[in-house]
Amino acid sequence: IVSVPLGLLFGIYAALKKNKWQDHIISVIIMLFISVPSYVYAFLVQYFLGFKLGWFPIVVDAGTNYLNLSMLRSMVLPILSMSFGTIASLMRFTRAELTETLTSDYMLLARTKGLTRRQATMRHALRNSMVPILPMIISEFVMVLSGSLIIEKIFGIPGIGSTYVSSILQRDYSLFLAVSMFYTVISLVADEIQDAGGAHGSDWRSGWNYD
C-alpha cells in the first residue's frame, strides 16, 4: 500500500525527467535507500518520529485487533522502515523499464501518427512497461508475508519472525520446522514469480502489434 504507489510514481517521474536534475536526485535517493539496511531506518524513525517528536509509539501496541486506531498508529514506524528498500527497488526498475520503452520504435511511430508525448506515454509506454514490473510487485507482496526478524525485534511485533526466533530458543522443533517450511515456500513462490516476470518481460516486445 505504501511502497508500490510511491515507487511507481517516482520511477515514472524519473524516466520522464531522464538526465535532468530531478532524475539525478531520485537516483541518489535510490542508491541511499538500497545501500542502507532497513534496521538502520528502523532506529532512525524510532528515534526521531517516536522518541524526539513523539508522533508515534516506539513499540507496537500489544493486541490482535489490527483495525484498532491505536494499533494502526503504532504500526506506522515499522511499515516505514520496511518500505524504503521496496520503494527504491520499484523506483529503479520502473525508471529502467519506462526509459527503455520511451525510446522504442513503436513510440516513435505513435508520435508520427499524431499522438502527443503525453498521449503516447499514457496509452502505450506505461501500459507496456508495467508488463515486467507487475510480477515484481506480486513477488514483493509475497515476500512481505515472511516478515522481518530484525524489524519485529526492534518494534516488539509478535510476527512470524519473532515466532521463528522463539522456536529456536525454546527448542520447539515442530514449530521450527513448520516456520522453516513456510519461509521456504514463500521464497520459492517469490523467486518463481520474479523469474517468470523477467522471462516474459524480455519477450513481450516481440509480440507488439504496430497496427
Helices and strands as residue ranges (DSSP letters): H 3-16, H 21-35, H 38-45, I 46-52, H 69-74, H 76-102, H 105-112, H 117-120, I 121-125, H 126-144, H 149-155, H 160-169, H 173-203, G 204-207
